Amino acid sequence: MEIMKYTLIYHPDIKKEDLPPIPANIRQRIKHAIETRLLNDPVKFGVPLRRSLKGSRKLRVGDYRIIYRLKKNTILILKIGHRKEVYYQFEKRAIS
């Protein structure tokens, strides 16, 4: 079985809006999850989202979620946040 190489692209707002409020130890866990799970098999580890978020996928890291989209061999990370508000904030970001 051939292992596919994926390219990571982060939404520009992730660095300035999403990551600063997240505690440093959780940021490390998120980074590790992206590098080990998402880059290896984004389809296997991510769960498809439904309804208005259809077309996107999520990866769970504790109480935090990484919302991303797959386009061929590119992973576009759109939002990282706490499960309590990440979906609402993602919808706002997607609209603007």
C-alpha positions in Angstrom: 0.0 0.0 0.0 1.4 3.4 -1.0 1.5 6.1 1.7 0.1 9.4 0.3 2.0 12.6 1.1 -0.2 15.4 2.2 0.5 19.2 2.2 -0.7 21.2 5.2 -2.2 24.7 4.7 -3.4 26.7 7.7 -6.1 29.4 7.5 -4.4 32.8 8.1 -6.5 33.5 11.3 -5.4 30.3 13.1 -2.1 31.8 14.3 -3.4 35.1 15.5 -7.0 34.1 16.7 -7.2 30.4 17.3 -4.0 29.4 19.0 -3.2 32.2 21.6 -6.1 31.4 24.0 -5.2 27.6 24.0 -2.9 26.5 26.8 0.7 25.7 25.7 0.4 22.0 26.7 -2.8 21.6 24.7 -1.2 23.4 21.7 1.6 20.7 21.8 -1.0 17.9 21.8 -2.8 19.5 18.8 0.5 19.9 16.9 1.3 16.3 17.7 -2.1 15.1 16.5 -1.8 17.0 13.3 1.7 15.6 12.6 1.0 12.0 13.6 -2.7 11.4 12.7 -3.8 14.0 10.2 -0.7 13.9 8.0 -0.7 10.1 7.9 -4.4 9.4 7.2 -6.8 12.4 7.3 -9.7 10.2 6.2 -9.3 7.5 8.8 -8.8 9.8 11.8 -11.2 12.6 10.8 -14.9 12.5 11.1 -17.1 14.1 8.4 -19.2 17.0 9.5 -22.9 17.3 8.5 -25.5 19.9 7.7 -24.2 23.4 7.2 -20.6 22.1 7.8 -20.8 19.4 5.1 -17.6 19.0 3.2 -15.4 19.6 6.2 -14.0 17.1 8.7 -13.0 17.2 12.3 -10.2 15.7 14.4 -10.8 15.5 18.1 -7.9 16.3 20.5 -9.4 16.1 24.1 -11.9 19.0 24.4 -10.5 20.7 21.3 -11.4 20.2 17.6 -9.4 20.7 14.4 -11.7 21.5 11.5 -10.3 20.9 8.1 -11.0 20.1 4.4 -9.3 17.7 2.1 -8.6 18.7 -1.5 -6.7 15.8 -3.3 -3.5 15.6 -1.3 -3.8 19.0 0.5 -5.2 19.4 4.0 -6.6 22.8 4.6 -6.9 23.5 8.4 -9.7 26.0 8.8 -10.3 26.3 12.5 -8.9 25.1 15.8 -10.9 25.6 19.0 -12.7 24.3 22.1 -15.6 22.0 21.3 -18.0 24.4 23.0 -17.7 27.1 20.4 -15.6 25.9 17.5 -18.5 25.0 15.2 -20.2 28.4 15.7 -17.0 30.3 15.2 -16.2 28.2 12.1 -19.5 29.0 10.5 -18.8 32.7 11.1 -15.4 32.4 9.5 -16.7 30.4 6.6 -19.3 33.2 5.9 -16.9 36.1 6.1 
